[in-house]
């Protein structure tokens, strides 16, 4: 058996209670600096922000995908739309219901080429995500069933009227949350307002009053068209 020479032997003094208290204090001050940003360099602040944003994005994506999968199995409205999309030749799978972060202007979107976008950072509840999924699925249904030309403002307006009306997007509780409420024709007023806001985002419908005119010209007929539902959901 060999023995270490004295020069290889490291001797440590026993840690005192004071040393342990200093360690705790150091950890506490570091945590405080991370929370407040005080005493941190700009580089350290950016690093912490990037790490925090990355973790938040992961949690949001995980939540969005879990809700998506659950709603595709258990939501009456979502499963109904899945069956009707299948009937018109546009089957929808979870691979084409994509959870991603978005800006503050939307909670979802539909692209004929890429499927449905679910804005993982914009949902305040599972029911909100459910309404958004149904809304975008109605756009997909319209695209497949009626061959919508999305560069045509009237075509786009009709689909927006139907989606806002049939998805639950304009139910009373949602309008109260937004700060809009009235005692007569509240649903119709919400549908018009939401449809106009959406059509205005279409690059082909940017002119002054174009979105408003497009929605007004199709509102009566498109509001009455509840396909594939028998009535307003």
C-alpha positions in Angstrom: 0.0 0.0 0.0 1.3 3.4 -0.9 0.8 6.5 1.1 0.3 10.1 0.0 3.2 12.4 0.7 2.5 15.3 3.0 2.5 17.7 0.0 -0.5 15.9 -1.5 -2.6 15.9 1.7 -5.1 18.7 1.8 -6.1 19.7 5.3 -9.3 21.7 5.8 -10.3 23.5 8.9 -13.7 22.5 10.2 -16.5 24.8 9.1 -18.0 27.0 11.8 -21.6 28.1 12.2 -20.4 31.6 11.1 -19.1 30.1 7.8 -22.5 28.4 7.2 -24.4 31.6 7.9 -22.2 33.5 5.4 -23.0 30.9 2.8 -26.7 31.3 3.4 -26.4 35.1 3.2 -24.4 34.9 0.0 -27.1 32.7 -1.6 -29.8 35.0 -0.4 -28.1 38.1 -1.8 -27.6 36.4 -5.2 -31.3 35.5 -5.3 -32.2 39.0 -4.5 -30.0 40.4 -7.2 -31.6 38.0 -9.7 -35.1 39.1 -8.7 -34.4 42.9 -8.6 -31.6 43.3 -11.1 -29.6 45.4 -8.6 -25.9 45.1 -8.9 -26.0 43.0 -12.1 -24.1 43.9 -15.2 -26.1 44.3 -18.4 -24.7 41.1 -19.7 -25.8 39.2 -16.6 -29.3 40.8 -16.9 -29.6 39.7 -20.5 -28.4 36.1 -19.6 -30.9 35.8 -16.8 -33.8 37.2 -19.0 -32.9 34.7 -21.8 -32.9 31.8 -19.3 -36.2 33.0 -17.8 -37.9 33.5 -21.1 -36.7 30.1 -22.3 -38.2 28.3 -19.3 -41.5 30.2 -19.5 -41.7 29.4 -23.3 -41.2 25.7 -22.5 -43.9 25.7 -19.9 -46.3 27.6 -22.1 -45.7 25.2 -25.0 -46.2 22.1 -22.7 -49.5 23.5 -21.4 -50.7 24.4 -24.8 -50.0 21.0 -26.2 -51.5 19.2 -23.2 -54.7 21.3 -23.6 -54.7 20.7 -27.3 -54.5 16.9 -26.9 -57.2 16.9 -24.2 -59.6 19.1 -26.2 -59.2 16.9 -29.3 -60.4 13.9 -27.3 -62.9 15.5 -24.9 -64.3 18.8 -26.2 -67.7 18.3 -27.9 -67.2 21.3 -30.2 -63.6 20.4 -31.2 -64.4 16.7 -31.8 -67.5 17.8 -33.8 -65.3 20.1 -36.0 -62.7 17.3 -36.4 -65.4 15.0 -37.8 -66.7 17.6 -40.2 -63.2 18.6 -41.4 -62.8 14.9 -42.2 -66.0 14.9 -44.2 -64.9 17.8 -46.4 -61.5 16.2 -47.1 -59.4 18.2 -44.7 -58.5 15.8 -41.8 -56.7 17.7 -39.0 -54.1 16.1 -36.7 -52.3 17.4 -33.7 -49.2 17.8 -35.9 -51.0 20.5 -37.9 -52.3 22.2 -34.7 -49.1 23.9 -33.8 -48.3 25.7 -30.5 -46.0 28.7 -30.8 -45.5 32.1 -29.2 -47.2 35.1 -30.9 -47.4 38.8 -30.5 -50.3 40.5 -28.7 -52.5 40.9 -31.8 -53.8 37.3 -31.9 -54.5 34.1 -30.1 -54.4 31.9 -33.2 -54.3 31.7 -36.9 -55.1 29.5 -40.0 -52.8 29.0 -43.0 -53.9 26.8 -45.9 -50.3 25.8 -46.3 -49.3 25.2 -42.7 -52.5 24.4 -40.7 -53.6 26.0 -37.5 -51.5 28.1 -35.1 -52.2 28.2 -31.4 -50.6 31.1 -29.6 -49.3 29.4 -26.5 -48.5 32.7 -24.7 -51.9 34.2 -25.3 -54.3 31.7 -23.6 -55.7 32.7 -20.1 -57.6 29.4 -19.7 -58.3 26.0 -21.3 -61.8 27.3 -22.5 -60.1 30.2 -24.2 -57.9 27.8 -26.1 -60.9 25.7 -26.9 -62.7 28.7 -28.5 -59.6 29.6 -30.4 -59.3 26.1 -31.8 -62.9 26.0 -32.9 -62.6 29.5 -34.4 -59.6 28.5 -36.6 -61.2 25.1 -37.4 -64.1 27.0 -38.9 -61.8 28.9 -41.1 -60.2 25.6 -42.2 -63.7 24.2 -42.8 -64.6 27.2 -44.9 -61.4 27.0 -46.9 -62.0 23.3 -47.7 -65.8 23.4 -48.2 -66.2 26.8 -50.0 -62.8 27.3 -51.6 -62.3 30.7 -49.9 -60.1 33.3 -51.7 -58.4 34.9 -48.7 -57.2 37.9 -50.8 -60.9 38.7 -51.5 -62.1 40.9 -48.6 -65.7 39.7 -48.8 -64.7 36.1 -48.7 -62.4 36.7 -45.7 -65.1 38.8 -44.0 -67.7 36.0 -44.4 -65.4 33.4 -42.8 -64.6 35.8 -39.9 -68.3 36.5 -39.2 -69.0 32.8 -39.1 -65.9 32.0 -36.9 -66.6 34.8 -34.4 -70.3 33.8 -34.2 -69.9 30.0 -34.0 -66.8 29.5 -32.0 -67.9 30.9 -28.6 -65.6 33.9 -29.1 -68.5 36.2 -28.6 -70.2 34.6 -25.6 -71.3 37.0 -22.9 -68.5 36.1 -20.4 -65.8 36.8 -23.0 -67.3 40.1 -23.9 -67.5 41.2 -20.2 -63.8 40.3 -19.8 -63.0 42.5 -22.8 -65.0 45.4 -21.3 -67.8 45.2 -23.9 -71.4 44.5 -23.0 -74.9 45.6 -23.9 -78.4 44.3 -23.3 -79.7 44.0 -26.9 -78.0 42.3 -29.9 -74.7 42.0 -27.9 -73.7 38.8 -29.9 -74.2 40.5 -33.3 -72.3 43.6 -32.2 -69.4 41.5 -31.0 -69.3 39.4 -34.2 -69.2 42.5 -36.4 -66.4 44.1 -34.3 -64.3 41.0 -34.1 -64.7 40.3 -37.8 -63.7 43.8 -38.7 -60.6 43.6 -36.5 -59.5 40.4 -38.2 -60.2 41.6 -41.8 -58.1 44.7 -41.1 -55.1 42.5 -40.6 -55.4 41.2 -44.1 -52.9 43.0 -46.3 -55.4 43.0 -49.2 -58.0 44.9 -47.1 -55.9 47.7 -45.6 -57.7 50.7 -47.2 -59.8 53.2 -45.2 -63.2 51.6 -44.5 -62.5 48.5 -46.6 -62.8 46.0 -43.7 -66.0 47.7 -42.4 -67.6 47.7 -45.9 -66.7 44.0 -46.5 -68.2 42.9 -43.2 -71.3 44.9 -43.7 -71.9 43.6 -47.2 -71.8 39.9 -46.1 -73.0 40.1 -42.5 -76.7 39.1 -42.9 -76.2 36.1 -45.0 -73.0 34.8 -43.3 -74.3 35.3 -39.8 -77.3 33.1 -40.7 -75.0 30.4 -42.1 -74.2 28.1 -39.2 -72.7 25.2 -41.1 -71.6 22.6 -40.0 -73.5 23.4 -36.7 -77.3 23.3 -36.7 -77.3 26.5 -34.7 -75.0 29.0 -33.0 -72.7 27.2 -30.6 
